[in-house]
């Protein structure tokens, strides 16, 4: 069954907080609720759940992958094409360190950028309900995304708490 979303537009941020509390008491989960604003409010202004991210894990994961790739490439190349020069060892560490550093940094940056996109839920293909007045007129939008059987109850709760208008959209 496809999820649907309903958007309620509010003017007062206190009303949005009360509505969020009421929706939580009615059994809606934090991942089903989203607050949209055109103005930068501090985290937790509306009583929404603090977002949890794992962005700090991506750089170290990328660094480990980069170091491993560099190790395989440098050791593999020197062993596949051995050039014995004047009795020196085939595996030469000082030139390998430069490759280790560069590949570690490169993979760390690439994986961190991809992780930031993933953690930001970008690109977001299905936007659900949205109204232009959030950005143009300063309204605060509260989006509830649930199954079709629960959408009417959410819409009634938004209207009960003073939403100036509601709008439905597909998720």
Residue frames as qw, qx, qy, qz and C-alpha x, y, z in Angstrom:
[[0.000, 0.890, 0.455, 0.000, 0.00, 0.00, 0.00],
 [0.422, 0.485, -0.015, 0.766, 1.40, 3.38, -1.01],
 [0.309, -0.493, -0.425, 0.693, 2.03, 6.07, 1.55],
 [0.122, 0.801, 0.336, 0.481, 0.30, 9.40, 1.27],
 [0.370, -0.147, -0.341, 0.852, 1.27, 12.66, 2.86],
 [0.086, -0.871, -0.439, -0.202, -0.79, 15.52, 4.18],
 [0.391, 0.167, -0.181, 0.886, 0.58, 19.01, 4.78],
 [0.232, -0.851, -0.463, 0.087, -0.82, 21.42, 7.33],
 [0.355, 0.501, -0.056, 0.787, 0.15, 25.09, 7.13],
 [0.473, -0.726, -0.409, 0.286, 0.60, 27.03, 10.37],
 [0.173, 0.863, -0.077, 0.468, 1.59, 30.59, 11.26],
 [0.425, -0.761, 0.366, -0.326, 2.59, 30.14, 14.92],
 [0.454, 0.387, -0.791, 0.135, 5.48, 27.85, 15.87],
 [0.306, -0.196, 0.728, -0.582, 3.92, 27.10, 19.28],
 [0.805, 0.192, 0.151, -0.540, 0.87, 25.63, 17.58],
 [0.697, 0.434, -0.560, -0.109, 3.15, 23.43, 15.46],
 [0.102, 0.349, -0.840, 0.403, 4.80, 22.10, 18.63],
 [0.559, -0.007, 0.546, -0.624, 1.42, 21.34, 20.21],
 [0.824, 0.343, -0.145, -0.426, 0.28, 19.61, 17.03],
 [0.493, 0.441, -0.746, 0.078, 3.45, 17.48, 16.93],
 [0.176, -0.218, 0.806, -0.522, 2.88, 16.43, 20.55],
 [0.713, 0.159, 0.319, -0.605, -0.73, 15.52, 19.81],
 [0.766, 0.421, -0.399, -0.276, 0.24, 13.51, 16.74],
 [0.264, 0.385, -0.849, 0.249, 2.84, 11.58, 18.75],
 [0.398, -0.062, 0.697, -0.593, 0.25, 10.81, 21.42],
 [0.785, 0.306, 0.058, -0.535, -2.06, 9.58, 18.67],
 [0.884, -0.052, 0.454, 0.101, 0.53, 6.98, 17.66],
 [0.639, 0.755, -0.088, 0.121, 2.44, 8.65, 14.85],
 [0.822, -0.261, 0.049, 0.503, 6.18, 8.00, 14.83],
 [0.196, -0.768, 0.169, 0.587, 8.94, 10.59, 14.45],
 [0.300, -0.157, 0.688, 0.642, 9.90, 9.27, 11.00],
 [0.193, 0.599, 0.736, 0.249, 6.33, 9.96, 9.80],
 [0.075, -0.940, -0.269, 0.195, 6.46, 13.64, 10.82],
 [0.574, 0.121, 0.143, 0.797, 8.42, 16.41, 9.15],
 [0.047, -0.861, -0.243, 0.443, 8.51, 20.17, 9.75],
 [0.540, 0.393, 0.318, 0.673, 9.15, 22.47, 6.77],
 [0.118, -0.884, -0.197, 0.407, 10.03, 26.14, 7.13],
 [0.557, 0.718, 0.057, 0.414, 11.49, 28.86, 4.99],
 [0.137, -0.870, 0.309, -0.359, 13.18, 30.45, 8.01],
 [0.568, 0.242, -0.714, 0.330, 16.09, 28.98, 9.95],
 [0.668, -0.628, 0.063, -0.394, 14.77, 27.86, 13.33],
 [0.105, -0.543, 0.805, -0.214, 17.07, 26.21, 15.90],
 [0.471, -0.009, -0.875, -0.116, 16.92, 22.44, 16.22],
 [0.265, -0.320, -0.836, 0.358, 14.10, 21.34, 18.51],
 [0.165, -0.031, 0.088, -0.982, 12.08, 24.58, 18.28],
 [0.646, -0.097, -0.295, -0.697, 8.93, 22.68, 17.37],
 [0.703, -0.296, 0.549, -0.342, 9.62, 19.68, 19.57],
 [0.862, 0.387, -0.280, -0.172, 10.73, 17.53, 16.66],
 [0.924, -0.284, 0.134, 0.217, 13.11, 14.65, 17.21],
 [0.152, -0.796, 0.468, 0.352, 16.80, 15.39, 16.98],
 [0.836, 0.480, -0.228, -0.139, 18.14, 14.01, 13.71],
 [0.717, -0.461, 0.489, 0.187, 20.70, 11.24, 14.09],
 [0.651, 0.698, -0.279, -0.104, 23.38, 11.04, 11.45],
 [0.884, -0.269, 0.265, 0.277, 26.37, 8.81, 10.91],
 [0.493, 0.856, -0.116, 0.105, 28.36, 11.23, 8.80],
 [0.273, -0.799, 0.534, -0.036, 31.43, 10.91, 11.04],
 [0.813, -0.134, 0.562, 0.072, 31.87, 7.28, 9.96],
 [0.745, 0.652, 0.139, 0.023, 32.27, 7.97, 6.24],
 [0.211, 0.875, -0.434, 0.038, 35.74, 9.62, 6.27],
 [0.418, -0.506, 0.752, -0.058, 37.39, 6.80, 8.21],
 [0.812, 0.247, 0.524, -0.072, 35.63, 4.19, 6.07],
 [0.606, 0.795, -0.042, 0.010, 36.87, 5.95, 2.91],
 [0.050, -0.813, 0.578, -0.043, 40.38, 6.25, 4.33],
 [0.647, -0.244, 0.721, -0.037, 40.55, 2.52, 5.06],
 [0.790, 0.499, 0.357, 0.001, 39.32, 1.70, 1.55],
 [0.380, 0.898, -0.221, 0.021, 41.79, 4.16, -0.01],
 [0.280, -0.682, 0.675, -0.025, 44.72, 2.81, 1.97],
 [0.754, 0.001, 0.657, -0.023, 43.80, -0.75, 1.05],
 [0.705, 0.686, 0.179, 0.012, 43.46, 0.10, -2.65],
 [0.167, 0.895, -0.413, 0.029, 46.80, 1.94, -2.59],
 [0.506, -0.481, 0.716, -0.023, 48.48, -1.00, -0.88],
 [0.800, 0.258, 0.541, 0.013, 47.11, -3.46, -3.43],
 [0.571, 0.820, 0.015, 0.024, 48.03, -1.27, -6.40],
 [0.035, 0.859, -0.509, 0.037, 51.57, -0.44, -5.30],
 [0.536, -0.372, 0.757, -0.023, 52.54, -3.87, -4.00],
 [0.792, 0.365, 0.486, -0.057, 50.79, -5.63, -6.87],
 [0.521, 0.845, -0.118, -0.023, 52.46, -3.46, -9.52],
 [0.063, -0.775, 0.628, -0.034, 55.96, -3.85, -8.03],
 [0.603, -0.200, 0.771, -0.050, 55.55, -7.62, -7.71],
 [0.765, 0.520, 0.369, -0.093, 53.97, -8.05, -11.15],
 [0.596, 0.746, -0.094, 0.283, 56.76, -6.05, -12.87],
 [0.697, -0.626, 0.059, 0.345, 59.88, -6.51, -10.75],
 [0.475, 0.800, -0.191, 0.312, 62.72, -4.14, -11.60],
 [0.795, -0.469, -0.027, 0.384, 65.83, -5.20, -9.73],
 [0.341, 0.866, -0.126, 0.343, 68.19, -2.22, -9.76],
 [0.246, 0.619, -0.558, 0.495, 71.63, -2.60, -8.24],
 [0.415, -0.072, -0.835, 0.354, 70.54, -5.08, -5.56],
 [0.280, -0.131, 0.299, -0.903, 67.86, -2.77, -4.10],
 [0.314, 0.238, 0.868, -0.302, 64.65, -4.36, -2.76],
 [0.042, 0.382, 0.730, 0.566, 61.72, -4.80, -5.15],
 [0.259, -0.815, -0.504, -0.116, 59.24, -3.25, -2.71],
 [0.345, 0.201, -0.203, 0.894, 60.42, 0.29, -2.03],
 [0.216, -0.641, -0.656, 0.335, 58.58, 1.91, 0.91],
 [0.118, -0.444, -0.092, 0.884, 59.32, 5.68, 0.48],
 [0.181, 0.016, -0.493, -0.851, 57.66, 6.03, -2.96],
 [0.299, -0.403, -0.848, -0.170, 54.77, 3.86, -1.76],
 [0.179, -0.472, -0.549, 0.666, 54.08, 6.26, 1.12],
 [0.130, 0.222, -0.170, -0.951, 53.21, 9.05, -1.33],
 [0.386, -0.148, -0.720, -0.557, 50.67, 6.81, -3.09],
 [0.321, -0.401, -0.811, 0.281, 49.27, 5.66, 0.27],
 [0.054, -0.394, -0.315, 0.862, 48.73, 9.26, 1.36],
 [0.240, 0.147, -0.355, -0.891, 47.15, 10.40, -1.91],
 [0.415, -0.206, -0.800, -0.383, 44.79, 7.43, -2.27],
 [0.265, -0.404, -0.747, 0.456, 43.78, 7.56, 1.39],
 [0.054, 0.376, 0.176, -0.908, 42.91, 11.24, 1.10],
 [0.293, 0.061, -0.550, -0.780, 41.15, 10.82, -2.26],
 [0.402, -0.298, -0.846, -0.185, 38.92, 7.98, -1.13],
 [0.194, -0.401, -0.624, 0.642, 38.20, 9.68, 2.18],
 [0.161, 0.291, -0.021, -0.943, 36.95, 12.81, 0.41],
 [0.377, -0.024, -0.668, -0.641, 34.91, 10.92, -2.21],
 [0.380, -0.341, -0.858, 0.060, 33.22, 8.64, 0.33],
 [0.095, -0.386, -0.480, 0.782, 32.50, 11.61, 2.63],
 [0.275, 0.173, -0.235, -0.916, 30.78, 13.52, -0.20],
 [0.466, -0.146, -0.767, -0.416, 28.71, 10.46, -1.11],
 [0.324, -0.337, -0.789, 0.397, 27.90, 9.94, 2.58],
 [0.066, 0.287, 0.249, -0.923, 26.76, 13.55, 2.96],
 [0.421, 0.036, -0.467, -0.777, 24.43, 13.12, -0.02],
 [0.479, -0.213, -0.846, -0.093, 23.11, 9.85, 1.42],
 [0.238, -0.340, -0.664, 0.622, 22.59, 11.27, 4.93],
 [0.173, 0.262, 0.059, -0.948, 20.81, 14.32, 3.45],
 [0.535, 0.417, 0.717, -0.162, 18.43, 11.99, 1.60],
 [0.345, 0.722, -0.201, -0.565, 19.44, 13.50, -1.73],
 [0.247, -0.117, -0.280, -0.920, 18.24, 13.26, -4.39],
 [0.335, 0.246, 0.739, -0.530, 14.74, 13.08, -3.00],
 [0.012, -0.143, -0.766, -0.627, 12.55, 11.80, -5.80],
 [0.298, -0.621, -0.668, -0.281, 9.15, 11.78, -4.08],
 [0.082, 0.303, -0.299, 0.901, 8.61, 15.04, -2.24],
 [0.136, -0.499, -0.800, 0.305, 5.11, 14.39, -0.94],
 [0.003, 0.895, 0.436, 0.089, 2.88, 17.33, -0.10],
 [0.434, -0.180, -0.030, 0.883, 4.33, 20.82, -0.46],
 [0.126, 0.906, 0.403, 0.016, 3.01, 24.38, -0.68],
 [0.495, 0.495, -0.006, 0.714, 4.88, 27.38, -2.09],
 [0.292, -0.855, -0.065, -0.423, 3.62, 29.59, 0.74],
 [0.827, -0.459, -0.082, 0.313, 6.16, 27.96, 3.07],
 [0.615, -0.012, 0.116, 0.780, 8.97, 29.80, 1.30],
 [0.158, 0.501, 0.290, 0.800, 7.14, 32.88, 0.03],
 [0.372, -0.690, -0.173, -0.596, 4.82, 33.84, 2.90],
 [0.015, -0.475, 0.668, -0.573, 6.62, 32.39, 5.92],
 [0.857, -0.264, -0.046, -0.441, 4.20, 29.62, 6.80],
 [0.217, -0.424, 0.868, -0.141, 5.38, 26.60, 8.76],
 [0.768, 0.109, -0.438, -0.455, 4.45, 23.28, 7.20],
 [0.488, -0.305, 0.774, -0.267, 3.87, 20.06, 9.10],
 [0.630, 0.270, -0.587, -0.431, 3.92, 16.99, 6.86],
 [0.658, -0.198, 0.664, -0.294, 2.54, 13.66, 8.02],
 [0.509, 0.375, -0.667, -0.395, 3.39, 10.70, 5.77],
 [0.487, -0.108, 0.799, -0.335, 1.44, 7.52, 6.53],
 [0.143, 0.192, 0.919, 0.312, -0.59, 4.79, 4.87],
 [0.233, -0.310, -0.433, -0.814, -3.86, 5.72, 3.20],
 [0.511, -0.526, -0.676, -0.074, -5.90, 4.24, 6.04],
 [0.478, -0.540, -0.383, 0.577, -4.40, 6.67, 8.59],
 [0.286, 0.213, 0.180, 0.917, -4.24, 9.82, 6.45],
 [0.270, -0.682, -0.428, -0.528, -7.76, 11.05, 7.32],
 [0.634, -0.667, -0.320, 0.224, -7.04, 10.95, 11.06],
 [0.544, -0.185, 0.019, 0.819, -3.83, 12.94, 10.55],
 [0.077, 0.420, 0.346, 0.835, -5.65, 15.52, 8.43],
 [0.445, -0.739, -0.429, -0.267, -8.37, 15.88, 11.07],
 [0.651, -0.532, -0.213, 0.498, -5.73, 16.40, 13.79],
 [0.394, 0.063, 0.155, 0.904, -4.00, 19.10, 11.73],
 [0.148, -0.574, -0.395, -0.702, -7.30, 20.93, 11.18],
 [0.585, -0.680, -0.441, 0.026, -8.28, 20.55, 14.85],
 [0.600, -0.472, -0.115, 0.636, -5.08, 22.26, 15.99],
 [0.058, 0.874, 0.090, -0.474, -5.54, 25.25, 13.71],
 [0.469, -0.043, 0.570, 0.673, -3.92, 24.49, 10.40],
 [0.270, 0.513, -0.017, -0.815, -4.91, 27.32, 8.05],
 [0.773, 0.394, -0.233, -0.439, -5.08, 24.85, 5.18],
 [0.672, -0.259, 0.689, 0.084, -4.21, 21.26, 4.43],
 [0.571, 0.592, -0.403, -0.401, -2.98, 19.70, 1.25],
 [0.898, -0.112, 0.426, -0.006, -2.57, 16.05, 0.26],
 [0.379, 0.705, -0.547, -0.243, 0.22, 14.59, -1.84],
 [0.988, 0.056, -0.145, -0.001, 1.63, 11.19, -2.84],
 [0.392, -0.739, 0.541, 0.088, 4.83, 9.94, -1.32]]
